[in-house]
Amino acid sequence: MSNASVDTGSTASAGHPGMGATGRAALAAAVIAIAIVAALLVAHAVKGSPKAAASPTGHSGMTMTSPSSASSAGMSSPSGMPVGQVGANAVMTVRGAALPKVPVSGMPVAMTMVPLGQTVWDGMRIQARTSAPATFLLFNGTSQHLVTPTAKDSFHLMVTLSDSESNYAIPYSSVWATMRKGGKIVLDERLWPMISRYMGPHYGDNVALPSAGLYHLTLLVSPPVAARHLEYKGLWLKPHRVNLTFRWVPRT
């Protein structure tokens, strides 16, 4: 009896001391299960890493948008330039072919727009964008005058002024646009104060450019003439000038 007992003990301890065949099988199954879980965790981490690397930095509206992607965007998706002087480090290209005609009858629709750039002045975001030449009404308080695009019009220039934190439009200002090509002035006028269901209050007009090429646009933004709540005390008390450069490629 004693010899049989000794033999049984030595057989059980051949693989793991004090562990039988059933215990070794359970241990092997546990090791395999742990390996499978570890492999799944590694695969999940590797799959998710590109998304984390591509995540935005949190600076919304602070990067350039290409004309191709901007032309397919609606009114609700403005592009931007780095804060500071617009156009200082980049030249936007506006192509007439990327500006589909705006309907002149029926309910208006959101126009396809190409951004020129943006800057921030004391918390006021100034954005310049273009669309196809537009039909609009001028109202002087008593009568309306219909403005329709002509064959010479290149695009509709739009400038929006808004609070950079709340995105609320800032009205009661004025915007003067001066455009030059090669030192020659081709546009020098006050943009119309305008309202739009798809864009809200802004300033704009149709613009006729003489030819393709590089243009320099200066926007002179006047201080809003209005009573102000205290959060706007001391802001926008003098005119502000914004400069940008863009390249115009007419429709062929």
C-alpha positions in Angstrom: 0.0 0.0 0.0 2.8 2.4 0.8 4.6 1.8 -2.5 1.3 2.4 -4.4 0.8 5.6 -2.6 4.3 6.8 -3.4 4.0 6.0 -7.1 0.7 7.9 -7.4 2.2 11.0 -5.8 5.2 11.0 -8.1 3.0 10.7 -11.2 0.8 13.6 -10.1 3.9 15.8 -9.7 5.4 15.1 -13.0 4.0 18.2 -14.7 3.1 20.5 -11.8 3.6 19.7 -8.1 0.4 18.7 -6.5 -1.6 19.1 -9.8 -3.4 16.3 -11.7 -4.4 16.0 -15.3 -7.6 17.9 -14.8 -5.9 20.8 -13.1 -3.3 21.1 -15.9 -6.1 21.2 -18.5 -7.9 23.9 -16.6 -4.7 25.9 -16.3 -4.0 25.6 -20.1 -7.5 26.7 -20.9 -7.1 29.8 -18.6 -3.8 30.7 -20.3 -5.4 30.4 -23.8 -8.4 32.6 -22.7 -6.0 35.3 -21.3 -4.0 35.3 -24.5 -7.2 35.7 -26.6 -8.4 38.7 -24.5 -4.9 40.3 -24.7 -4.9 39.9 -28.5 -8.3 41.5 -28.8 -7.3 44.5 -26.6 -4.1 45.1 -28.7 -6.1 44.9 -32.0 -8.6 47.3 -30.7 -5.9 49.8 -29.6 -4.2 49.6 -32.9 -7.4 50.1 -34.8 -8.4 53.1 -32.7 -5.0 54.9 -32.8 -5.3 56.5 -36.3 -8.6 58.1 -35.2 -6.9 59.6 -32.2 -4.0 60.9 -34.2 -6.4 62.5 -36.7 -8.6 64.1 -34.1 -9.0 68.0 -34.3 -7.0 70.2 -32.0 -10.1 72.0 -30.9 -9.3 75.2 -32.8 -12.6 75.3 -34.9 -12.6 77.4 -38.0 -8.9 78.2 -37.8 -7.6 76.3 -40.9 -7.8 76.8 -44.6 -10.4 74.9 -46.6 -9.7 73.9 -50.2 -11.9 75.3 -52.9 -13.0 71.8 -53.9 -14.3 70.9 -50.5 -15.6 74.4 -49.8 -17.6 74.5 -53.0 -19.7 71.5 -52.0 -20.4 73.0 -48.5 -23.6 74.9 -47.7 -24.1 78.2 -45.9 -23.7 76.5 -42.6 -20.1 75.4 -43.1 -17.8 78.5 -43.4 -14.2 77.9 -43.9 -11.4 79.8 -42.2 -8.0 81.2 -42.2 -5.6 81.6 -39.3 -6.4 84.4 -36.9 -4.7 87.6 -37.9 -4.4 89.3 -41.3 -6.4 87.2 -43.7 -4.5 85.9 -46.7 -1.1 86.6 -45.1 0.2 83.1 -45.7 -2.2 81.6 -48.3 -4.0 82.6 -51.5 -7.5 81.3 -52.1 -8.5 80.4 -55.6 -12.1 81.1 -56.7 -13.2 79.3 -59.8 -16.3 80.4 -61.6 -17.0 76.8 -62.6 -17.4 76.0 -58.8 -20.1 78.6 -58.4 -23.4 77.1 -59.7 -26.1 79.6 -60.7 -28.5 80.7 -58.0 -32.2 80.1 -58.7 -34.1 83.3 -59.5 -37.6 81.9 -59.1 -39.4 79.9 -56.5 -38.1 79.5 -52.9 -34.4 80.4 -52.6 -32.0 77.7 -51.6 -28.7 77.7 -49.7 -26.1 78.9 -52.1 -22.8 77.0 -52.7 -20.0 79.2 -51.4 -16.3 79.4 -51.7 -14.5 81.1 -48.7 -11.9 83.8 -49.1 -10.8 83.8 -45.5 -11.5 85.1 -42.0 -9.9 87.0 -39.1 -10.9 88.0 -35.6 -10.9 91.6 -34.4 -11.4 92.1 -30.6 -13.8 89.1 -30.5 -15.5 90.0 -33.8 -15.1 87.3 -36.5 -15.0 88.8 -40.0 -15.6 86.3 -42.7 -15.4 86.9 -46.5 -17.0 84.4 -48.9 -18.2 84.2 -52.5 -21.1 82.6 -54.3 -22.5 82.8 -57.8 -23.9 86.2 -58.7 -27.2 86.6 -56.9 -30.6 88.2 -57.5 -31.7 90.4 -54.6 -33.9 93.3 -53.6 -32.9 96.7 -52.5 -35.4 98.2 -50.0 -35.2 101.9 -49.0 -38.1 101.9 -46.5 -40.8 102.7 -49.0 -40.0 100.9 -52.3 -38.1 97.9 -53.6 -35.6 97.7 -56.5 -34.7 94.3 -58.0 -31.0 93.7 -58.8 -30.3 90.9 -61.2 -26.9 89.6 -62.2 -25.4 90.7 -65.5 -23.1 88.7 -67.9 -20.1 90.7 -66.6 -20.7 89.7 -62.9 -18.0 87.3 -61.6 -19.4 86.4 -58.2 -21.4 87.6 -55.2 -19.2 88.9 -52.4 -20.5 88.3 -48.9 -19.0 89.5 -45.6 -20.3 88.4 -42.2 -19.6 90.0 -38.8 -20.3 87.8 -35.7 -19.3 87.3 -32.1 -16.4 84.8 -32.1 -17.7 83.1 -29.0 -21.5 83.0 -29.4 -21.6 83.2 -33.3 -24.4 85.7 -33.1 -24.4 88.2 -35.9 -23.2 91.7 -35.1 -25.3 94.3 -37.0 -25.4 98.1 -37.4 -22.0 98.3 -38.9 -20.8 98.9 -42.5 -18.3 97.3 -44.8 -16.4 99.1 -47.6 -14.7 96.9 -50.1 -11.7 97.9 -52.3 -10.3 95.5 -54.8 -7.1 95.9 -56.8 -5.4 94.0 -59.6 -1.8 94.9 -60.3 -2.2 98.2 -58.4 -5.3 99.2 -60.4 -8.6 99.6 -58.5 -11.3 97.5 -60.0 -13.9 97.9 -57.1 -14.3 100.6 -54.5 -17.8 100.6 -52.9 -19.8 100.1 -49.8 -21.4 96.7 -49.6 -25.1 96.5 -49.1 -26.4 95.5 -45.7 -28.3 92.3 -46.5 -30.5 89.7 -44.8 -30.9 86.1 -45.9 -32.8 83.1 -44.6 -29.8 80.9 -45.1 -27.1 83.3 -44.0 -28.6 85.9 -41.7 -27.4 89.5 -41.6 -24.4 90.2 -43.8 -22.9 92.7 -46.3 -22.6 92.0 -50.0 -22.9 92.8 -53.6 -22.3 91.3 -57.0 -18.7 91.9 -58.3 -17.5 92.1 -61.9 -13.8 91.4 -62.3 -12.1 92.4 -65.6 -10.1 89.2 -66.1 -8.4 86.2 -64.5 -5.5 86.7 -62.1 -4.4 87.7 -58.7 -6.5 90.3 -56.8 -6.0 92.1 -53.5 -9.2 92.8 -51.4 -9.3 95.3 -48.6 -12.4 95.4 -46.3 -12.9 98.5 -44.1 -15.2 97.5 -41.2 -16.8 100.4 -39.3 -17.6 100.3 -35.6 -21.2 99.1 -35.0 -23.4 102.2 -34.3 -25.6 100.8 -31.6 -26.3 100.8 -27.8 -24.1 98.1 -26.3 -24.4 95.8 -23.2 -21.4 95.9 -20.9 -19.7 92.9 -22.4 -18.9 95.0 -25.5 -17.7 98.0 -23.6 -14.5 99.4 -25.1 -14.6 97.2 -28.2 -14.9 98.1 -31.9 -14.6 101.9 -31.4 -12.5 102.6 -34.5 -12.6 101.3 -38.1 -10.7 98.1 -38.8 -9.0 97.2 -42.0 -8.7 93.6 -43.3 -6.5 92.6 -46.2 -6.6 89.4 -48.3 -5.4 88.1 -51.6 -7.2 85.6 -53.9 -6.9 84.2 -57.4 -9.9 84.4 -59.8 -10.4 81.8 -62.5 -13.4 82.7 -64.6 -15.9 80.2 -66.0 -14.8 79.0 -69.5 
